[in-house]
Amino acid sequence: MQTKKSAWGWGKNYEKMILKDSTPKLVTPTLLDVQNIKLICSRSDQTLFLFEDGKLIERGKQTEIIHQIPEGVEITQIVSSYYHFLLLGSKGELFGLGDGGSGRFGTKSNTSVKSITRLKHGVSGKIISVQAGVMQSYFLYENGDLYSSGYNSTEGKCGNNSTATVMTPVCIERNVNKVFCGPYGYTFFCVKDNKILLGCGNNSKGQLAIDSMDKNQKKLVNIKFDSPENIVDIRTGYSHSLLLDTFGQVFGSGEHKSLGIKGSGIYQKFEKLDFKNNFITQISCGCHQNLALTTSQEVYVFGSGNNDSDLGIKGLSFTEPVKVKLDPLSCGSLNIHCGSFSTFVWETDNLSMGNDLIEFYKSKKFGDCKIDIFPVNKIFIEKRTGKTINEIQKYLETQSTQDEINIFLEWVYSGWVSKKSVIETICRGLGIENYLQKSLKDDILALYKDEDSKDFTILVKIDDDDYEEEEEEEEEFEEIPVHKFLLAARCGLFREMFQNVNTVSNSVKDFSGKSIDTIEVFIKYLYTGMIELTADNDPEEIVEELADAGEYYQLTNVSDIESQLQLIKKNLL
């Protein structure tokens, strides 16, 4: 078991699609009564919440429904239109929910379904990605074939050079790598051969970025954009589109007010938007509202509308991105989602380790080797970069200034991007691919699982209630392998102990007096930032002892572990 991770929502609460109460609009980010969310997807009047334990809940139409996902199916993607949901399983299983009219499910039927229903198209191969626009659907197969179905209308949104409704999926392109759309999108984009950006649909506001005002493109046409291979995501709204690249930059096309730009102008091609040097990792579009998430886990809102309070901040539009205030303040890494008129943010894991590691690095007091003048930790550096310390030293000390080395190392230790150009240049020079996708959390977890790289041992006394007091027996200890640098980064007691690394042995006896189970849970918390209990743990014992262990070892963020313990007491005991 693990502690709870929060979720927030705001905007249109039509028929209780966000909260179970009858408040019609949530004008500011509101803490939701759902926790431990894996995915959230919202359409015009319903929301799906997929929990980490696999449970799927639907809210809306004045009710809450628990849907049964077929046994053995792991849902990895959920997308929505104005009318329907598509759910994709890890093995390519496709499911539908909602109004399947006008061919949106691609099954020849106009039937609406109220439970998760398997969809079969008669096309051989595995579906690896799905997208949905306002009234249409797209299906990408493993072999690169792209199919579409749904309501074409005059815009030609299905991309098959027609305005007729498509009841069963038709192949509109081959050798496709990525597909992009949005729940209120009248336009669609895809990347072909990892180097060609294509799009189709409505261009009445320039949202297709074809550098002209030709309204409708009924088949896929080339879109001019430098380096389509660097596109991470494209999200589409009613009259605008957003594009995110691997360098954390956001580009926009379409109506200025929907892009958060002052005035009534239009961008007819993708133009860079100003995020004041923030490195963006996620984007999302609703009808007119947008969200962006930075590497420092700050959420920005921009766009227009707010008729349903979907911006979450007082005001009808913003001429620049505005930071969203989450209450209570999140200390975890986040995901974001915009539905047609509702908006969501939810925690996926805890980031207190990032704060600890960057402060540990900045102290310049620890390290088993150096890069230029900077003390670093070999095991950690090599895990984060995938390169040997010798390779890194050779490149940085000959190709980079000390300021540039420091910027790069701060990114390695925290995951935060302060100067994109510097980090991107160094990563390219070292051959570190997809550095934006390198997760501090995942790398620390990999270290936790890597027993061979652990260089220190905590000895926890084994209690034996059956021993005879009059007999003198040698004490027995259980060994818990750990990484010395992580102990020093997270705990003041170890930091003091390791000040003079030459006088410290490779093990230490635990004198906290806590059980082996408690110490094991505590050690994993140091790596993951989460209190995770197993079925073998005694929750009451762990809760009673864990805060004391944190104080004994001088945990840098005692309030974090205490708040998690409070949630465990409330929800598990």
N, C-alpha and C positions, 0 to 999 in steps of 0.2 A: 504494500500500500504506500501511497505517497501523498503529500500534502496537496492542497487545492491551489489551482492556478485560476486567476480571475478573468472575467470577460466584461466588456463594456459595450453599450449600444446606445444609439440615439437616432432621431428622425421619426419617420412615420410608424406609429404603433397600431396601424389599422387592424382591427379585429384581433388585437392581442398577439401580434406577430413577433414582438420583441420581448415584452414583459407580459405576465399573466394578468396584470391589473388592466383597468379600462382607460388609463391615461392615453388620449389620442395621439399626443406628440411628446417626444422626449427632447427638450430643447438644449440640453447639455449632456455630455457623456455620463451615462448612468450605469452603476455597477449592477450587473445582472445576477439573477439567482441560479445561474448555471456555471459550472466550473469544470476544469480539466477537459477543455475542448480541443479537439484535433482539427476540425474544419467547421466553418460557418458559411452558409450560402443562403441568400435571400432573394426572393422575387417580389412582385408587386404587393402581395398580401399574405405571404407565407415565408417562414424561415426554417431551414433545416440546421440542426445542431448535431454534429457527429462527435461523440465523446471518445476519449482515448481508450476506453475499455470496449469500444465497438458499438455502444448503444446509439441509436439514431432517433431523435425527437423532432417532431414537426410542430411548429406553433403558427397560429393564425386561424381565421374564421371562428373566433371565439372559443377555441379549444386547443388542447395539447394531445398529440398522438405519439405513441411509441411504435416505431416501425420495426418489423422483424427483418433483419438482413439474413439471407440464406446462409446456412452453416458452411464454414470454410471460405467465405468470401470476405476479403479485406478491401474496403472502399478507400481508394487513394485520391479520387478527384470528384468534386461535385460542382456543376455549373448550372446556371439558370437563365431563362429568358424572362419576359414579362409574364409568361403563362405556365412554364413547365420547368422541371428539373431533369437533368441527366446525371447519373451516378456511374462511375467507372471503377471496376475492380482491378486488383493487381494482376490478374491473369487475363485481362481484356474483357471481362464480363460487363455487359451494358444493361443498365436499369433506367426506368423512367418513372416519373411521378408528376401528377398534375394534369393540365389540359393538353392533350396530344393532338388537338385539332389542326387542320391544314398541313398534315404531314410532319408535325414537329418531332414525333417519335420515329418517323421513317418506317412505319409498319403497315401502310395502306389504310390505316384506321384513323378515324377522328375521335376515338374514344378518350375520355378522361379517366384516369386511374387514381384511386385514393389510397393505394398501398404500393410498396416498392414492387415493380413489375419488370421481369426480364424482357429485354427487347432483342429480337433477332432479325437481321436484315438479309440473310441469305448470301452475304459476301464472305468469301473465305479469307482467313487471316485474323490476326489479333489487333484489336483497337488499342492504341497506346495513348491517345489524347482525344478529348472532346471539347467543343466550345458551343455556346449558344448565344444568339443575338436576340433582338426584341421578339421575333416570331420565327426564328429559323435555327437549325442545328448543323453542326459540322463534326465529321468523324474521320480521324487520321489513323491509318493502319500502319502496322509495323514495316511493311514494304514501301512506305512512302506515298501510297495512294490516298487521296483526299476526296471524301464524299460529303454531300450536303443534301438537306431536305428541309421542307417547310414552306412558309408563305413568302413568295417572292415579291409580289406587288410590283409597282412600277420601278422600284429601286433595283430590282434584280439581285437581291441580297444573297441568293443561293449561288450566284456566280456561274450559272450554266447557260448564260446568254439567252435568258428567257424571262418573261414576267409571270408565267404560269406557276401555279402552286405545284410543288414537288412532293408527291405522296410517299415515294420510296427513294432512298438515297441514290444520287447519281454521282459518278466520278467526275470531278471538275479539274483535277491536276494530279500529276505524279511527281515522285522524287521530292516530296515535301518533308521538311524537318520539324517545323514548328507551326502552330496555329494560334490565332489570337482574336478575341472578340470581347463583348461585355454584355451584361444583362439587359441593358437598354440600347444596345448597339445596332445601328442601321448599316454599319460598315463592318468589313471583315478583312483580316490580314493573314498572310502566311509567308514563311521563308522556304524557298525552294533551293535545292542543291547547296544549302548552307551559305548562299551568296546572293540570292535574288529575292527581293522583297516584292510581294504581290498583294493586290487588294481589289475589293469589289464592293458594290452597294451604293448608298446615298452619298453624294458629295455636294449637297446644296449649300453647305456652310464651309466647304473646303476641308472637311474632316478626313477625306481619303488621301490628302497630301499628294495629289498628282500635279500640283502647280498650275491648276486651271480651275474654272468654275463649271466644268461640265457636270451636270447634276448627277446623273446615274451611270454607273458602270456595271453592266449586266454580266460581264465576264471578268476574270482576273486580269489585271493590267499591271505593268511594272510601276513600282513606286521608287522614286529617287531617294536614296539614303546611303551615306557613306558607311561602309563596313556592315552590311546586314548580318554578317556572322557574329557581330558583337551585340546583337539585339537580345535582351533578356526577356522582355515582355512588352506587349502592346495592349492597352485597354481602351475600349470605345464606349462613348456615351451617346446621347441624343444628337448633339451637334459638334462633337469634338473627339479627338483621339490623343492618347498619351503613349509615348514610347520611352522605355528604360533601356540603357545600354550597360555593358559590363564595367564601365568606368563610373557608374553611379550618377550619370547625367540623365535628365529628363527632357524630352522634346515634346512639343505639342503642335497639333494642327486643328483648324476649325475656328469656331466662334471664340473671340477673345474673352468674353465674360465667363464662359464655361471653363476657360483655361486659367482663370484668376488674373487676367490682364485688363487693365483699365481701358475703357472705351468700347466702341461697338465694331471694332475692326475684325478682320478674319485672316488667319494664317492659311495659305493655300499649300504649304509644304511644312514638313517638320522643322520647327524652329526651337532652339534651346531655351528652356525656361530657367529663370534665376532662382536658385535655392541657396544662394549666399554660401557657396563652397561646401554645403552639406552633401555627404555621400549618400545617395538614395539606394536602398536595397529592394524595396517593394513599392508598387503603385497599384491603385484601384480606382475604377470609375463607376459612378452611378448614372442617373439621368443627367444631372448637371454638376454634381458634387464629386470631389476627388480627394483621395488620401495618398500620402507619401510617407514612407518609413525610412529613417536614417540609420546608419550603422550604430549610432549611440542610442538607438531605440527611442527616438523622439518621433511623434506622429504629427504631421502637418496636414491641414485641410486647406483646400482652395477651390475656387469655382464660384457658382452662382446658384440662384434658386432660393433655397431655404424656406420655401413655402411649407415644407413639412419638417423644418428645423434639421435638415439632413447635414448641414455644415457643423452642427454641434456648438456653434458660437454665435452670439447675437450679431446680426448683420445679414443683409441680403446677398452680399457678394464680397470678395476680397481681391484686391489688386496685387497681392503677393501672398505666398503661403504663410499661414498662421499656425503656431504650435498649439496643439490640443492639450488641455489639462485633464489628466486622468485622476480621478479621486476614488479610492486612495491611490497614491502614486505607485505606479508599477515599478518593481525592481527586477523584472524578468525580460526575456526577449519576447518579441511580439509578432503577431500576424495581423493583417488588416483585410477588410472586405467591404465593398460598397455594393448594396443591392440597388434596385431601381430608385427607392426613396428612403432607404434605411442604411445605417452604417455601423460597423462592428470592429472592435479591437479585442484581441485576446492574448493571454500569456501562453508561451509554450515552454519556457524554462527560466531558471534564475540566473542572473548575471553578476551576482556579488563577487564571484571569482575574478571577473574582468577588472573590477575596481582594485581588488587586492593585488593582482598580478602587476598592474601598471604602477601602483605605488611601490611594490617590491622592487620592480626594475628601476624606478626613479631614485630609490634610496642609494643605489650604486655601492651597497655594502656587501652584496653577495654575488656569487658566481664562481663556477669552477674553471672558466676560461674567459678570454677577452676577445671582443671584436673591436679593433682599434683601441680606444681608451675605455670602452664600455664593458663592465663585467656582465656576463650572461651565463645561462645554464644550458650546457651542451645538450642534454637529453631533450629538454623542452624545445630549444631552437630547432633541432633536427626533426622532431615530430611535427612541429608547426609548418616547416618549410618543405619537408621531404628531401632536403639536401644535407650533405655532411657539413660539419662545422668548418672543415678545411676549405671546402668549396665556397662557403659564405665569406669566410675571412679573406680569401684570395680576391674575390670579386669586389667586396665592399671597400677593402683597404686600398685598392688600386683604382676603382672607378667612381667612388662616391666621396663627398665631403663628410666631415663629422656631423654636421647638421642633418644631412640626408640620411646618414647611418642611424642617427637617433630617431628620426621620423619613422624609418622602416622598423626599427626594433620596438618602438612604441606600438606600432600596428601588430607586430608579432605577439607581444605580451597582452594586448587588450582587445584586438580585433577592430579597433576604431581607426578610421581613415581620416587623418588630419590634412594631408596634402596628397591629392590623388595622383598628380603627375609624377611626384617623387617615388611613391610606392609602386606605381605602375611601371615606371622605368626600371627600377631595381628588380621587380618580379620578372619582367621580360628578360633582363640580362641574366638572371639566375635560372631562367627556364621554369619558373613557378607558374603553372597554368591555372586558370580559373580562380585567381586569388580572392575574388569577391565571394566565391562560394565556400571558401575555407572557414569552417566554423570553429571558434574557440571552444565551444561546448563539446563538439564532437572530438576534437583533438585531445582535450583533457580527459574525456571519457575513454578514449583509446589508450591513453597513458595508464589510466586506472586498471584497464584490462591487461596491460602489458607487464606481466610479472617479471620478465627478464630484465627490464630496464630499471626496476626499483632498486634504489641504492641505500635504503635505510630500513630498520626494523623496529617496530614498537613491540615490546614484550609485555603481555598482559597476563597477570597471575591467574592460574587456574584454581578456582575454589573447589575444595574437596571436603564436603560436609561429613564424610564417613571416617575421616582420619581420627586416630586416637590422640588426644591432646598430649598424653604423656610421652608419646613416641616422637622423636625428632626426625622429621623427614625433610629431604631437600625440596625446596620450592620448585614447582613446575610452572612453566610459562608457555602461552601460545604466541607464536610469532605472526605479526601482521606486517607484511612488506609494504613500504610506501616510498614516495619520492621526497627526498630531503628538501628540494627547492620549494615544493608545494606546501609542506609543513611550515617552512619559514615564511612563505607569502601569506598564509592564512591565519597563523597563530603566533601571538606575541611571545609565548613561552619558548617555542622552538626558535623563534628569531633571536632571542637573547642567547639561547643555548648554542646556536650556530655562529655567533659573532666571531668566534675564533675557531674556524673550521678545522684547524690542525690539531686542536686538543679534544675534539669530540670523536667518540667511537662511532661505529656504524649501527649502533642499536642503543635503545634507552628503555628502561623499565617504566611502565605506566604506574603512577602513584595516585591516580585520581580516585581509586577505589570503586570504579564502575565495572559493570559486568562486561564480559567479552562481547556480547551482542551489542551493547550500547557503544562500545569503542568502535566496533566494525561499522555500525550505522553512522557514527560520527565521522569516521575516516571517509566513507563514501560521500557524505555531505560535503566534505572539504573539496572533493573532486567535482561533484555535480551541482552543488548549491541546493539540492533537494533532500529532504528527509524521506527516505524510502524504507518502509518496513516490509518484512516478508512474513509469510504465514507462520514461520517458526518463532517470530519475535513475540514478546509479551508487550503489547502497546503501553500498558500502564507503567511497566518498569522503564521502558524507553523514555516515555514522556517525563517521568520523574527524574531520571538520571541525565538526560541529554543536555538540558540547560546548564546543569552543574558542570558537566564535562566541558561545555563551551566556555564557561567562566574559568575553570581550572587551566585550560590551555590558552586562555586569553584570546579567544576568537575575535577577529577584527570587527565582525558585524554581529554582535550578540543579539541585537534587536531583531535581525532577520530570522535567526533560528527560533527565537522566542515567539515571533508572530506565527511561524509555521507550526510550532507546538500548540499554540492556542487553537489553530484550525483543526489539528489532530484531535485535541480534547473535545472540540465541539462536534466534529463530524464522525470520529471513529470510536470514541469511548462511550 
